Amino acid sequence: MPLDQAEKPAILVLAPMPAAPVSAGNRRRLAATCEALTRGGFAIDLAYYAHEDQIYRRFGQHPPTDLVEMERTFRNVFLIEARTVIPLKTRSTAFGIDEWCPDEVGDFVAWYCSAYPETGAVLVNYVFLSRALERVPPGVLTLIDTHDRFAGRQTQYRPFRAEPNFFYTDAAGEAAGLARADIVLAIQAAEAGYFASLSDSRVLLLPPHFPAQTPFAVPERVARIGFLGHGNDPNLFSIGRFIRAWRDGWTPDRPELVIAGEICRSLPGVEGPGVRLLGYLDRLEDFYAQADLVVAPMLMGSGLKMKVGEALSFGRPVIGTEIGLEGFEPVEPAHRCRDAEAVKAAVLAVAADAEALARLTRASEALFTRYAATALAAEAELIGLLTAHERERMSPSPRTRGEGRDDLVVGATSGSEGEGAIQVETRSSAPPHLRLPPRFGDDGVAEALSPRAGRGDAAAEVEGTPRQVVRGGGLVLTCETYARSRPAADPDLGVLVATERRSGHGTAAVYAPQRQRWFARAEAAADGAAPDLGPLDVALSPEWVRDRTLPPATRAALARAFARMQADWETEGRIVGCAGDRLEIETLLPGVLVNGTHPAAAFLVAGEGASEWRLERVTALHRRRIDTYANLTGRLPAPLPVSLSFRGAATGPASGCLLFLTDDGIGRIILPEGTA
């Protein structure tokens, strides 16, 4: 067993993506970096800025975030609510370097550094969070794990006639962000050289280390080739081109292409002869057991393709483009293919030639061996610098101990409840816990930090979870207070419908990963009225707008229960038409909802009842008749006048409140009496 984690020097790692489940390349990078720090003898406090949760909800999906696993993994876990809307598009030529780093992130860092003054280093993931480093006090080492180069990233999309929906900036912005760190970490050598040309900060190469999982062996034959990926644009564009190439001329004697990961949900209709979707798999072993050879036909992207390192660690030969293997320093022609068609040709060549397949396997093994040596040497250099810094901090100098320093007093730049200075709280004396998922660690780390090393069984923890149950109107609502965040449904509790958000800033309670999550299920007895949950501040689940698994009567009762939840915007409306099952309302909508297609759900709440109405059409109006509008979050564009056409089961009341729900938005349209 390693030393008690309370005795280890600590590092704060701040990330806009969760560390579990490890279902995407950036999460794998985060896990690998934390693993390296753990091997170096450091304890990790992980702060998850729930940026990715917001993005998933905005696309109508339940966020794949596992806070329970993260609690098992790290000494402390903090959750920073993503209250500010992250812009996915910009009218400028590039995003400003700080547009994706709102005040709440810096406020957390300031609070943390006051509450945990013994922490010797703060590492942020991505240069667009570098602004948070300005809140780190002197004497604490600051690092940026860049992941990618972001200056000019949008130019990669031009050949595909598309626009990026992720961050990009210009060279001046990237340079300004890098300058905020003492150490800049680059995932591959070419980007290390680029960052060094932009910044005076010390740039270190840190390729992720992939512990060998399976020894290389030449496949008997190539029956299946595999691609594993997340549903991001570079993966979608690249595998889309490769699927078209692979299908062309496919016959049953050729290998089958199997695709796994979250990308599968973004590839509807591609299955057919020669192509099969495996979906999301919890265990990497289950994918690599079905792939004799792995392809990386990448046509765009920067950084380092984690899928390649992962495949090599499982002993699989790889064929890919130059972009796909960038950072691995390949020499084999099959590792430097020009495009998707060249990848296909290389696959067919080795599938038909046993000796060529053996050469490819040996070349892939040699590539992995060279890469692993580079990664471990880079890791040792970083750990050496961190250890030297920690030793210097712990020297007897009063200045390095922080004595007599008043520059550790920090204040808030934003927040609620009129708070001024951020409060420092006394922490529990219980020893912290630190464990890494076994498959991501080498044997020593995995054994010492296994999930059974002191926190017990997850199911047992759920049994003791505080729960509140309310019922009425054929609806049963259960509120669970726990860090369990991944399930979108529970066999006993029903469907997840909402997650409460914590307000405020600057206290440990605000940043705790535990949240109140509301599950709903139908009840045969419809006695009494639906409960009134009051003005909850919640993030809604996909059940409301997309999934709609609950019966109509239960959904209506659910809307009545949540009728007073905090809205993002509020306005008034006039009923301008009402006949039979049709309803026409003149009102205002946030400008972003007027153009394009935006899935929505609408519930008309009046008295103790509610009814669901199906939105059929949004018609923009030239003349504005409604003046009352409140942007309650300050994060929405200006409103535009519209006419909303609905259809329901029966004629609605002449007044009430219309809940207008979109994937990650809550609107309230008040229909005063006498407006019909």
Salt bridges, closest charged atoms under 4 A:
GLU35 OE1 - ARG39 NH1 3.39
ASP45 OD2 - ARG75 NH2 2.60
GLU52 OE1 - ARG27 NH2 2.86
GLU69 OE1 - ARG72 NH1 3.30
GLU71 OE1 - ARG455 NH2 3.82
GLU81 OE2 - ARG515 NE 2.73
ASP98 OD1 - ARG180 NH1 2.72
ASP103 OD1 - ARG131 NH2 2.56
ASP107 OD1 - ARG135 NH1 3.13
GLU118 OE2 - ARG75 NH2 3.98
GLU118 OE2 - ARG427 NH2 3.25
GLU134 OE2 - ARG180 NE 3.05
ASP145 OD1 - ARG29 NH2 2.89
GLU256 OE2 - ARG276 NE 3.12
GLU262 OE1 - HIS230 NE2 3.19
ASP282 OD1 - ARG486 NH2 3.39
ASP286 OD1 - ARG283 NE 3.35
GLU310 OE2 - ARG28 NE 2.74
ASP339 OD2 - ARG338 NE 3.31
GLU355 OE2 - ARG362 NH2 3.40
GLU379 OE1 - ARG39 NH2 2.69
GLU381 OE2 - ARG202 NH2 3.62
GLU390 OE2 - ARG393 NH1 3.26
GLU403 OE2 - ARG401 NH2 2.47
ASP407 OD2 - ARG399 NH2 3.66
ASP407 OD1 - ARG405 NE 2.94
GLU419 OE1 - HIS505 ND1 3.10
GLU461 OE1 - ARG455 NH2 3.86
GLU480 OE1 - ARG467 NH2 3.11
GLU480 OE1 - ARG484 NH2 2.88
ASP490 OD2 - ARG484 NH1 3.12
GLU523 OE2 - ARG471 NE 3.00
ASP532 OD2 - ARG564 NE 3.21
ASP537 OD2 - ARG83 NH2 2.94
ASP537 OD1 - ARG501 NE 3.34
GLU543 OE2 - ARG555 NH1 3.50
ASP568 OD1 - ARG635 NH2 3.03
GLU570 OE1 - ARG668 NH1 3.23
ASP581 OD2 - ARG647 NE 3.63
GLU586 OE1 - ARG574 NH1 3.83
GLU586 OE2 - ARG625 NE 3.12
GLU612 OE2 - ARG548 NH1 2.76
GLU612 OE2 - ARG555 NH2 2.85
GLU616 OE1 - ARG582 NH1 3.05
GLU616 OE2 - ARG614 NH2 3.28
GLU616 OE2 - ARG647 NE 3.71
ASP663 OD2 - ARG546 NH2 2.62
